[in-house]
């Protein structure tokens, strides 16, 4: 009987001990959960405090700005009135400048119209069917390129009879435009000139050819000398590379540059630009 009682006591003690361990484990888990929650809550609290501080600073800034804006309302009313007056003056100035710009554009348009009319007249007079004569416009200036084989014999600056026929057509157009100037330019290829003692090099040849053309235009074809400029460009402004006989023939040419009198044109432009700056 005593043995039975002892066995029952031990069993009861064992069961009681197991229940206690389970409770301890449950309490420890609850304690950990509470600690984690506390830590998380502490972090969120710190964040809220930081945000509150930032909001307080922003609120102080907005209050200060609001106060300054209220104080400036009267000044802004005055500034708005002055601003409206300034805008009105600016619009008047812009309107005046627009009128001046339109006048300048009209002048340029008129010049371009005259230039195009001149090109049309030249094309009809000179006859562009001949590949050795070319008329074109660059930046409002008319260029007439005439191959030297139509004007001179090789190495010579004596104008041929055929050239005088062509130059007669050019002279007619120039005479119809007394407000224009013409620059007669002589151009050579890059082959060194070794003709005679009178002509030393390609510079001499190009200048002599330019003055020969100028002389025909003035003395034989009635062009006013005051409209003409003679210039020699030698070999230094080629149209194409001087690497073939055909290309060298292309570069040997006389170019007649027809343009409004530069000083008068730029005086007009300068006058309008001064008006724009006022």
C-alpha positions as CSV (number, residue, x, y, z in Angstrom):
1,X,0.0,0.0,0.0
2,X,2.8,2.4,0.9
3,X,4.4,1.6,-2.5
4,X,1.2,2.5,-4.3
5,X,1.0,5.9,-2.4
6,X,4.6,6.7,-3.2
7,X,4.2,6.0,-6.9
8,X,1.1,8.2,-7.1
9,X,2.9,11.0,-5.3
10,X,5.8,10.9,-7.8
11,X,3.4,10.9,-10.7
12,X,1.6,13.9,-9.4
13,X,4.9,15.8,-8.8
14,X,6.0,15.0,-12.3
15,X,2.8,16.2,-13.9
16,X,2.9,19.4,-11.8
17,X,6.5,20.1,-12.9
18,X,5.7,19.8,-16.6
19,X,2.7,22.2,-16.3
20,X,5.0,24.8,-14.6
21,X,7.6,24.6,-17.4
22,X,4.9,25.1,-20.1
23,X,3.5,28.2,-18.2
24,X,7.0,29.6,-17.9
25,X,7.6,29.2,-21.6
26,X,4.3,30.9,-22.4
27,X,5.2,33.8,-20.1
28,X,8.6,34.1,-21.7
29,X,7.0,34.3,-25.2
30,X,4.5,36.9,-24.0
31,X,7.3,38.9,-22.4
32,X,9.3,38.8,-25.7
33,X,6.2,39.9,-27.7
34,X,5.6,42.8,-25.3
35,X,9.3,43.8,-25.6
36,X,9.1,43.8,-29.4
37,X,5.9,45.8,-29.3
38,X,7.5,48.3,-26.9
39,X,10.5,48.7,-29.1
40,X,8.4,49.2,-32.2
41,X,6.2,51.7,-30.4
42,X,9.3,53.6,-29.2
43,X,10.6,53.9,-32.8
44,X,7.2,55.2,-34.0
45,X,7.1,57.6,-31.1
46,X,10.5,59.0,-32.0
47,X,9.5,59.4,-35.6
48,X,6.3,61.2,-34.6
49,X,8.3,63.5,-32.4
50,X,10.7,64.4,-35.2
51,X,7.8,65.0,-37.6
52,X,6.1,67.2,-35.0
53,X,9.3,69.3,-34.7
54,X,9.6,69.7,-38.5
55,X,5.9,70.7,-38.7
56,X,6.4,73.2,-35.9
57,X,9.4,74.7,-37.8
58,X,7.4,74.8,-41.0
59,X,4.4,76.4,-39.2
60,X,6.7,79.1,-37.8
61,X,8.1,79.8,-41.3
62,X,4.6,80.0,-42.8
63,X,3.5,82.4,-40.0
64,X,6.5,84.6,-40.7
65,X,6.0,84.7,-44.4
66,X,2.3,85.3,-44.0
67,X,3.1,88.3,-41.8
68,X,5.5,89.6,-44.4
69,X,3.0,89.1,-47.2
70,X,0.3,91.0,-45.2
71,X,2.7,93.8,-44.6
72,X,3.6,94.0,-48.3
73,X,0.0,94.0,-49.7
74,X,0.0,97.8,-49.8
75,X,3.4,98.0,-51.5
76,X,2.3,95.4,-54.1
77,X,-0.8,97.4,-55.0
78,X,1.5,100.3,-55.7
79,X,3.9,98.1,-57.7
80,X,1.1,96.6,-59.7
81,X,0.0,100.1,-60.8
82,X,3.5,101.0,-61.8
83,X,3.9,97.7,-63.5
84,X,0.8,98.3,-65.6
85,X,2.2,101.6,-66.7
86,X,5.6,100.1,-67.5
87,X,3.9,97.4,-69.6
88,X,1.9,100.0,-71.5
89,X,5.1,101.9,-72.3
90,X,6.9,98.6,-73.2
91,X,4.1,97.8,-75.7
92,X,4.4,101.2,-77.3
93,X,8.1,100.7,-77.6
94,X,7.6,97.3,-79.2
95,X,5.1,98.7,-81.6
96,X,7.5,101.4,-82.7
97,X,10.3,98.9,-83.1
98,X,8.0,96.6,-85.1
99,X,7.3,99.5,-87.5
100,X,11.1,100.1,-87.9
101,X,11.8,96.4,-88.4
102,X,9.0,96.3,-91.0
103,X,10.6,99.3,-92.8
104,X,14.0,97.6,-92.8
105,X,12.5,94.3,-94.0
106,X,10.7,96.3,-96.8
107,X,14.0,97.8,-97.8
108,X,15.6,94.4,-97.9
109,X,12.7,92.9,-99.8
110,X,12.9,95.8,-102.3
111,X,16.6,95.1,-102.8
112,X,16.0,91.4,-103.3
113,X,13.2,92.2,-105.8
114,X,15.6,94.5,-107.8
115,X,18.3,91.8,-107.6
116,X,15.9,89.1,-108.9
117,X,14.7,91.4,-111.7
118,X,18.3,92.0,-112.6
119,X,19.1,88.3,-112.8
120,X,16.0,87.7,-115.0
121,X,17.1,90.5,-117.3
122,X,20.7,89.2,-117.5
123,X,19.5,85.7,-118.2
124,X,17.4,86.9,-121.1
125,X,20.1,89.2,-122.4
126,X,23.3,87.1,-122.0
127,X,21.7,83.8,-122.9
128,X,22.3,81.0,-120.5
129,X,22.2,78.4,-123.2
130,X,25.9,78.8,-123.5
131,X,27.6,76.6,-120.9
132,X,30.5,79.0,-120.8
133,X,28.3,81.8,-119.3
134,X,26.8,81.4,-115.8
135,X,24.6,83.9,-113.9
136,X,23.7,83.2,-110.3
137,X,22.8,85.0,-107.0
138,X,24.6,84.7,-103.7
139,X,23.5,86.7,-100.7
140,X,21.8,89.3,-102.7
141,X,24.7,89.8,-105.2
142,X,24.6,88.8,-108.8
143,X,27.6,87.0,-110.3
144,X,28.2,86.6,-114.0
145,X,31.0,84.1,-114.8
146,X,32.3,84.1,-118.3
147,X,34.9,81.6,-119.4
148,X,38.2,83.1,-120.6
149,X,38.1,81.2,-123.8
150,X,35.2,83.4,-124.8
151,X,37.0,86.6,-123.9
152,X,40.8,86.1,-124.5
153,X,43.2,84.0,-126.4
154,X,45.5,81.8,-124.3
155,X,48.0,83.8,-122.2
156,X,46.6,87.1,-123.7
157,X,44.7,90.0,-122.2
158,X,43.5,91.2,-125.6
159,X,39.6,91.1,-125.7
160,X,38.2,89.1,-128.7
161,X,35.5,90.3,-131.0
162,X,33.2,87.6,-129.7
163,X,33.8,88.8,-126.2
164,X,32.7,92.3,-127.2
165,X,29.3,90.9,-128.4
166,X,28.8,89.2,-125.0
167,X,30.0,92.3,-123.0
168,X,27.6,94.4,-125.0
169,X,24.7,92.5,-123.6
170,X,26.1,92.9,-120.0
171,X,26.7,96.6,-120.6
172,X,23.1,97.1,-121.6
173,X,21.9,95.7,-118.3
174,X,24.4,97.7,-116.3
175,X,23.4,100.9,-118.1
176,X,19.8,100.2,-117.2
177,X,20.8,100.1,-113.5
178,X,22.7,103.4,-112.8
179,X,22.4,102.8,-109.0
180,X,24.4,99.6,-109.3
181,X,28.2,99.0,-109.2
182,X,30.1,96.2,-111.0
183,X,33.3,94.6,-110.0
184,X,35.2,93.0,-112.9
185,X,37.4,90.2,-111.5
186,X,40.1,88.4,-113.4
187,X,40.8,84.7,-112.4
188,X,43.5,82.3,-113.6
189,X,44.4,78.7,-113.0
190,X,47.5,77.7,-111.0
191,X,49.8,77.2,-114.0
192,X,52.7,79.7,-113.6
193,X,52.6,82.4,-116.3
194,X,55.7,82.6,-118.4
195,X,54.6,84.7,-121.3
196,X,56.7,87.9,-121.6
197,X,58.4,90.6,-119.8
198,X,55.2,92.7,-119.5
199,X,53.3,90.1,-117.5
200,X,55.3,88.8,-114.6
201,X,52.9,86.2,-113.2
202,X,49.2,85.2,-112.8
203,X,48.6,88.3,-110.7
204,X,49.6,90.5,-113.6
205,X,47.6,88.5,-116.1
206,X,44.4,88.5,-114.0
207,X,44.6,92.3,-113.4
208,X,45.3,93.0,-117.1
209,X,42.3,91.0,-118.1
210,X,40.1,92.8,-115.6
211,X,41.3,96.2,-116.8
212,X,40.9,95.1,-120.4
213,X,37.2,94.2,-119.9
214,X,36.7,97.4,-117.9
215,X,38.2,99.4,-120.7
216,X,35.9,97.8,-123.3
217,X,32.8,98.4,-121.1
218,X,33.6,102.1,-120.6
219,X,35.2,103.2,-123.8
220,X,33.3,101.1,-126.3
221,X,30.0,100.2,-124.7
222,X,29.1,103.4,-122.8
223,X,29.2,102.1,-119.1
224,X,30.0,104.9,-116.7
225,X,33.5,104.5,-115.2
226,X,32.2,105.4,-111.8
227,X,30.1,102.2,-111.8
228,X,33.1,99.9,-112.4
229,X,35.9,98.4,-110.3
230,X,38.7,96.3,-111.8
231,X,40.3,93.6,-109.7
232,X,42.7,90.7,-110.3
233,X,42.3,87.6,-108.1
234,X,45.0,85.5,-109.8
235,X,44.7,81.7,-109.0
236,X,43.6,81.9,-105.4
237,X,39.8,81.6,-105.7
238,X,39.3,78.5,-107.9
239,X,35.9,77.1,-108.5
240,X,37.3,73.5,-108.7
241,X,40.6,71.8,-108.0
242,X,43.3,72.5,-110.6
243,X,44.0,68.8,-111.1
244,X,42.8,68.4,-114.7
245,X,42.9,70.5,-117.9
246,X,39.1,70.7,-117.9
247,X,39.1,72.0,-114.3
248,X,41.8,74.5,-115.0
249,X,39.8,75.8,-118.0
250,X,36.8,76.2,-115.6
251,X,39.0,78.3,-113.2
252,X,40.2,80.6,-116.0
253,X,37.3,83.1,-116.0
254,X,36.2,86.6,-115.7
255,X,33.6,87.3,-113.0
256,X,31.5,90.4,-113.1
257,X,29.9,91.1,-109.7
258,X,26.8,93.3,-110.0
259,X,25.5,94.8,-106.8
260,X,23.8,97.8,-105.3
261,X,26.2,100.6,-104.3
262,X,27.5,99.2,-101.1
263,X,28.0,102.5,-99.3
264,X,24.4,103.6,-100.1
265,X,23.0,100.2,-99.1
266,X,24.9,100.1,-95.8
267,X,24.0,103.7,-95.0
268,X,20.4,102.7,-95.3
269,X,20.9,99.7,-93.1
270,X,22.9,101.6,-90.5
271,X,20.3,104.3,-90.4
272,X,17.5,101.8,-89.7
273,X,19.6,100.0,-87.1
274,X,20.2,103.3,-85.3
275,X,16.5,103.9,-85.3
276,X,15.9,100.4,-83.8
277,X,18.3,101.2,-81.0
278,X,16.5,104.4,-79.9
